[in-house]
Amino acid sequence: MSTVNDLCQAMERIAPTSHAADWDNVGLLVGQRTAECRRIMLTIDLTREVLAEAVSNDIDAVVAYHPLIFEPLKRLDDSSEISRILLGLISAGISVYSPHTALDASPDGMTDWLASNIGTGESLPLEHAMARRPGEDNKLVTYVPPEKLEAVRMAMAAAGAGVIGDYSHCSTAIENQGTFYGGDSTSPTIGEAGKLQHVTEQRLMMACSDTVLADVIAALRAAHPYEEPPIHVIPLAAHPLNDSGMGRVLRLSKARSNGDIVTDLKSALGVDHLRVADGGLDMHHVVACCPGAGGDLVDAARAAGATLFLTGEMRHHDVLAAKASGMTIMLAGHTNTERGYLPTLRDRLAAVMPDSDVMISDEDRTPWSVH
């Protein structure tokens, strides 16, 4: 039997929540992880119509791309639409998971799908997601006499330092010249108190996670021969991920015209029109995109050499500025740049949760109509 926790783990593999934007609210928003999860529904927006559909189809969990809960809630009653939907979900025992920008950023996620509908070529994120691997939160540095190097290294490793991926006991040691002057109350291991000492040491460096940092420092102190072991804890920056992040810049294998791109997008996105602000260049070698509202990435797209930018919606004056700079803007409607990915998500989720039925909402649709 599949559970809601199985769904959470499956979605974490597809769209790691660590890749989501800092301002976003992703992951399990409603429900109990131990609850049964036989039937799953996918939607872009969890509206009252989608809720009614989920109840009538005996759905156990909804994967709603847009977070239903975004701003903090001070009360849960029937005074707002969001609260009414939440009360309906809880009453029906339906869990809700939202991937949002985690799904945008992940490889083979929503943004890669959107870029593939513009053309083929090399694709890279406009803004790379950042990540640290387990065990690499800090670099721990100490200085130790050469003859005690191995004892200190092994003590630190035994406490959990030096783990990089599937490797353990990882370290670097470099010969170092150090000095110290011990006060009258000290009992230095090397040299004498009251005299400046010059010593040859090994600078020992090991990666260390926040989780085991205290234990590793305690082990270092216990194994180190010095009365006051030198210890430096240096926080490590996250690494940019080459295949994950917000937006995509696509270097087309063959230049494409505005007309050809529009024709393909209308078919792929299931729309009968796009809004186009022509920047004056008809053939494009480098294009960029972002699902939803991607106006904040236009500058990054321009810096990457893109002459065309596709997204769902942008502010009027941002479109004017982009057009004036020579960039063509194509707007397909916010959810029109997102909803077409749901069949792909359904297939990916079904592949990792074979004991659950995964369906796409029939009631989920753009709120706009053209008259």
N, C-alpha and C positions, 0 to 999 in steps of 0.2 A: 504494500500500500504506500503510495506517495503522500508526502506531507507538505505543508506550507514551507517547512524548513528545507525540503528537497527543492522546492521552487526557488527559494532564496539562493541556495547554493548553485543551482543551474543558471540563474540570472547573473550571479557573481562571476561565473566562468565566461558567460557571453559578454557581459558589460561590467567590469570591475568597478565597484562604487568609488574606489580610490581615484579613478580618472574623472569623476564628476567635478563640475565647477564648485568653488568654495561656497558660493551663495545658494547652491541648489539643495533640494531636500529629496534624497533618493533612498531606495531600499524599501523594506517592509514598513508601510505606514499604518496599516490596520490589520489586526488578526493575531492569532496564536500560532507559533511555529509548529506546535505538535498537532494542529488540526489536520484532518484528512484533506487531500487535494486531488480529487479524481477528475474534475472538470475545470479548465482554465479558459478565460476569455481575454482576448487582447483588444485594446482600444487606445486611441490617442487621447480622448477626453472622456472622463467618467461623469457623464451627465445623468439627469434623472431618467432619461429615455434608456440609456445604457444600463443603469441600475435595474430598471424594470425588466429589460431583456435578460440580464444576468439572473434575476430571481426566477423568471419563467423558465429558464433553461437549467435550473438547479446547479448554477455555477458555484464552485468552492473558492475560487480566487480570480481576481481581475488583475492583469498587468496593464496598468494605465500609464502610458508614456509621460503625460504631463502630471505632476504631483497634484493630487486633490488637496492635500494640506500643504500650504506654502507659508503663509503668515501664521504666527502663533495664535492659537485659539484660547480665548478666555472663558468660554462656556460652550457646552455642547447641548443645545436645545433646538427647538424648531424655528428659531428666529432668523436663520439665514439659509440660503440654498445649500451651501457646503455642509452645514450642520445637519440639515434634513437628509442629505445623501449619506452622510456618515452614520446617522442613526439608522437609516434603512439598511446599510451594509452590516452594521453590528447586529441588528435584529435578525437578518437573514443568515448570519454566520459567514459572510463573505469577506475574505482577506483581500488586501490591496497592496500591490508592489509597484513602485515607480522607478524606472531606470533613467529617464530623461537625459541629462547631459552625459551621464556615464555611457549610454548607448550611442550618443553622438560621437564621443571621443574614441570608442573602442574600435580595434581593427575589424573589418567586415561589418561594421555597424551602420547606423543610419546615414552618416555623412559619406562613407565610402560608397554606399548604394546610390546616394544622390549624385555624387561625382561620376559614377559609372554611366549615368544617363546623359551626361554631357559629351562624353567621348572616351577614348582609350589613351593611356599613356602613364607616365610615372606620377604617382600621387603621394604627397606628403602633408602632414598637418600644418595648418597656418600657425597654431600655437600648440607646442608640444606639451603633452601631459608629463608631469614630473612624478617620480616614484623612487623610493628607497627599498632595497631588498631587505628581507628580515636579517637582523644581525648587523646591519650597517648604519645604525643611527649615529655612532660616534667613532672617532679614532682615539684610542687610549695610548698615551706615550709615557714611557718611563726611561730612566737611564740607570744602567746596572753594570757592575764590574764584569769583565768578560767571563771569568770563571763561574759566575753565578747566572749567566744568561739563560742557560737551558732550564735551570730550576724555576726561574721566574716565568719564563715562557710557558712551561708545562703547567704551572699552577694557574696562570691566567686562562689557558685553554681549557683546563679541567673545570673551571668556573663558568665557561661559556663564551669566552672571547675568541676571536679569530675564525668566526663562522662566515663564510662567503658562499652563498648558494648551497650546493651539496658538499662543499669542502669545509673541513675543520682544521684547527691548528695553523691557520694562515697568519703569517707575521713577516715583518721586515726588521732587520737589525743592521745598523750602520755604525762604524767606529766613530767615536766622538771624544773630543777633549773638553773636560769640564773643570770647573773651579768651585771651591766653597771655603768659607771661613767659619769655623765653629766658635761659638761663644764659650764663656767660662763654664757654663753648666752642661755643655755637650760632651758626648763620648763618641767621637767619630770612629767608624769602622776602619777607615783609611786615614792615616796621618794623625795630627795632634790638634787639640783645641787651642785656639789662640794663634793659629798660623794659617796663612793662605795656602791651600792645597791645590795642586794641579793633578788631575787623574785622567787616565784613559778609560773610557766607558763604552758600552754599546747602547745606542739609542734604539730601544725596542718599541715597535708600533704594531698594534693589533686593532682590528675592527671590533666593535662591541655594541650590542643592542641596549636600549634603555632598560629593558626588562631585567637583564643580568648585571647591569653596570655596578651596582652596589656590591654584589657578590664578587665580581672580578676585582674591584679595588681592594676588598678585604683580603682576597687571595694574594694579590700582588704585595700588599703590605706584609703579610705573614711570611712570604717566601723571600722578600727582598732583604739583603744584608744591612742596608743603611738604617740608621736611627730615624731619619726623616726621608723616606723615599720620594724623589721628585715624580709627581703625577700630573699629567696634563690631559684633560678631557676636551676634545675638539669636536663639536657637532659637525656632522657631515651634511652637505647639501644633497637634495634629491637629484636624481639623474633624469634628463629629458629622454622620453621614449620616442624612438624614431617613427613608430607606426601608430601612435595614439595621441589624441589631442583634439582641440576644437578647430573646425573648418578644415578644408582641404584645398591645396593648390595642385592643379593637374597640368602637367606639361604634355600636351597632346602629341601623340605619335604622328599626327597629320593635322595641319591647320584646318579649322572649320569656320564656316560663315555664320553670321547671326541667323540667317534664314534656316539653315540646316539644323542648328542647335535648337531653335524654337520648335521646329517640326518634331524633332525627336523627343523633346521635353513634353510637349503637349500629349504625345502618345504615351510616354512612360508614366507621366503623372496623372493622366486621366482628366486633363483640363482642356477647355476649348479655346483658352486664350492665356497669354502672359502679358504683363506690363513691361515694356522695354524702354529704357532711357538710353538712347544711342550715343555713345561716347565718340563716335566718328570713325571708328575702325571696324571694317566689316569682317576681316579674317583674323582669327585668334589662334595664337600658338600656346599661350598660357592662360588658363582660366581658373577660377576659384569658386567655392560654394560653401554654404552653411545652411542646414535646415532651420526652419522657423524664422526667428528674427535675428539675422546675422550682421546687422549694420555695424556693430562694434569691430568687426573683423575686416572692414574695407581697407583700412590703412595697412594692415598686415598683408592683405592680398596685393595691394599696389606695390608694397616693398618687395614682395616675392616675384614681381614682374607680371602679374595677371592684368589683362586688359578687359576681362569680362568677369562679373561677379553675379552669381545666382544665389538668391535666398527667397524666403517667403514674403517678408515685409520689411520695409525700412521707413525711417522718418523722411518726410518730404524734403527738408533742407539738406539732409545727408545725401539723398539721391541727386539733388542739384549740384552739390559739391563734388560728388564722384563723377558725374557727367562732365562737369567743367574741367576736371583733371584728365579727361580722355578715357575714362573707364565706362564701359557699357554695363548697365545694371538691368538684370532680369528678375522680376518678382512674380512668383507663381501662386501666392497666397500661403499664409502661415502653415496650416496643416496639410496643404497639398504637397508640400515638400517633405512631409513626414509619413502620411498614411500609407503610401505605396510600399513602405518597408515592412509593414505588418505581415504579409505572406511569408517573407523571408524569416522574420522573427518566429513566426508560427512553426516553420519547418525546423529551425535550429532548436527551438525549445522542445518540440516533439521528439527530436532525435536523442536528447539527453534525459527526457522524462517519458519513456515509452509506456509507462503504466497510466499516464494521464491523457485525457482528450483535450486538445488545444484547438480553440475556435477563434474566429475574428468577429467582432461585433458587427451586426448589420445596422445598428442604430447610430453608430459613430459616424459623424459627417461634419463637414465645415459648416459653421453657422451662417455663412453668407449665401445669398442667392443673387443671380443676375437678372435684372428686369429691363 
